[in-house]
Amino acid sequence: VVSIAMVWTSAALAIEAQSYDFSLLDQDGNLVQLSKIKDPIVVLEWTNPGCPFVIPHYQKETMTMAKLAKTYKAKKVTWLVINSNHFSTQAQNKAWHTEKKLPYPVLDDHTGEVGRRFKAKTTPHIFVLNQARQVVYEGAIDNNPRGQNGDNTVNYVQQVLDDLTAGAEPRVRKTKSYGCSVKYAK
């Protein structure tokens, strides 16, 4: 049991030790630079609007990510969506942003540079960064890959944000992400 705890601690520290900065254009052509964001917590969500694992989180009834972003905005959390699929365009991101009335920007990373740096594998794939812009959580939005939001759904990102905004360490640091693979440029 002790060795398992030691391995988990080492893995958590390895995640935390990473720190990144990047600049990407949003759906309107505005430059968004991570290091210029003033809020102490940043959520990065990798997406593909056509992915069947993303779609349930963006249906009118659920809007999982948008609801979280709105809830935590007052607690100084910035939510950014990143589209690293090679076929994505700023125009497509803008159309999706407008259609879904998203309260956060959709950033264009069609070169995959930022996605590869973070090792984003799936859509959705979530990374939560602390004030030092270190990754303190990486993985799935929740434990419900089909996005049905049943009574047994655990929203990991909500747990992490609750902990961080209360000044506590996240109770969960890493989970296995689920979804479609990010379609990086070759």
N, C-alpha and C positions, 0 to 999 in steps of 0.2 A: 504494500500500500504506500509506503514512504517513497519508493522509487517512482511510482506513478505520479505522485504529487510533485516530485522533483522534476520529472519530465514536463508536466503541465506548466510548472512555474517557468522553466526554461523556454518553453514555447511561447508563453505569454510575454516574456521579456524580449524574445526575438521579434515578436510583432511590434511591441512598443518602441523598440530601438530604431525602427524605420521612420524617416522624416522626409517629406517631399514638398516640392513647389512645382507649380505648372501654370501655364497661361493658355486658355482656349477661348474661342469665339462662341458666344451664345447664339440662340436662334435669331436674334436681331442684328448680329454682327458686332456686338459689344464684347470687348476683351474682358475676361474674368480671370484674375490672377489669385491663386490660392493665398499667397502671402499677404495680399491686400485686404482679405476678409477680416473684419474686426471681431466677429463673434468668436467666443472661445471654443465652440464645438462646431465641427463641420461634418455633414453626412454626404458621402459620395455614393451615388446609386448608378450602377451600370445598367443600361437598358437597350432594348430593341423593341420598339412599339408593336411589331408584328409577332413577337414571340408569344406562344400560347401560355407561357408561365408568367409573362408580364401583363397580358391583357386582363386577367381577372382583378389585378390590383389597380387597374385604371378604368373599371366599369363604374358607371354613375352611382351604383348602390354601394360600392366599396371604397374606391379612391384611397386605398390604404396609404400610399406614400404621401399624397397631398394632404390628407387629414393629419398625419404625423407632422409634416412640415409646418402646417398651420398651428398645431398645438404647441410645438416647441419653439416657434419663432419668437414668442414673447419671453422665452427662457434663454434667448441668445444662441440659438442653433440655426446655422445656415444649411440648407439642403441644396445640393447640386446634382443634376442628372447628367451622366456622360454617355454619349453614344459613340462607341469605338468600332462599330461595324464599318467595314471598308466601303460598303455601298450606300452609307448614309450621307445625306447632304444637309446643308444648313436650311434649305427650303423645306425638306421633309420634316426636320426637327421643328421648324416654325409652324408648319401645318398641324403637327401633333400637339405642340404646345398650345396653340390657339383652340383646337378642337376640344382638348381636355381642360382648358382654362387653368393651366398649371400655375401655382403660386411661386414657382422657382424656375431658374433657367435650365435649358437643355443645351449642353455643351457639345460641340462638334470635335470629335477625335477620330475622324475617319482614317487617319494615318496609323492609329493604334498606339502611338508613342506613349501616351499617358496610361492607357489600359495595360500595356505590356509592363510598364514600370511598376504598377500596382499589382500585376499578375491577376487582373480581373479575368475570370474564366467563364462566367455565366451571366445571363440576363434573366432576372435581376441578380446582382452581386453587390453587397453593401459593405462599405468601409466607413467607420466612424473615427474621426480624428480629434485629438485633444487640442488644447491651445498651442502646444509646441508642434502641432501638425504631425504628431506621431499616431500611427494606427493603434487604436485601443480596442477595436472590434472589427472582425472581418467574417463575412459569411452570408447566410440567408436572412431574409427579412423576418421569416417565421418558420414554424415547423409544419407548414401546410402547403406543399408544392402546388396543389391544384387551386389554391386561393379561395377556398370555399368559406373561410372564416367561421368554421364551426365552433362549438363551445370549448373544444379541446385545443384550439389554436393558441400557441404561445408566440407572441410577437417579440423576437429577440431584440430588435432595434429599439422598440419602446422600452424594454427593460434596461438596456444600456443607457438610453437617454434619461430615463428616470433616475438611474444611479448617478450619472455624471452631473446632471443639473442639481442633484441634492448634495453634491460634493463628495460622493462615495466612489469607490472603485467599482467598475462594471462587474456584475456577478457572472457574466458570460463574456468571454474574450474571442472565441472562435467557434463557428459552426460550419457545417458543410453547406456551401451554396448549392442551389438547384436552379434549373432552367435551361434555356438554349445556350449553346456555346457562343462566345463572342466571335464574330466572323472577321478576324483580323486580315489586313492586307498582307499579301505574301511578300 
